[in-house]
Amino acid sequence: MAAIDPTQLLSQMVDAFLGKLGQGAGAIRQEVEQNLSAVATESEAIAERLAKGEIDAARASRQLRVAGLTAEIALLSAIGIAEKALQDAINAALDVARQAVGIAL
């Protein structure tokens, strides 16, 4: 049975964990940027229609509330991506440990 170097194993686990977490962070950033950009564009369009008199204040208010809800949904989606990224990162670290134990046995 081969000996496991705990320091090396921990280092490899941390590397795997952080690598997966970094991938998740990129996906979260992309999700938030895309969705919030769309919400900002829609909000600007609502403001323009209000300024031109194409819609009244009550309608603009309702439309802005919908845009706000869309932003909340985008953030909830980002939270879901973060949860998956964290789970993937944990699994990656555990896979490294499993491989090390398998090699040692």
Secondary structure as GFF3:
##gff-version 3
##sequence-region A 1 105
A	DSSP	alpha_helix	6	51	.	.	.	ID=ss1
A	DSSP	alpha_helix	57	104	.	.	.	ID=ss2
###
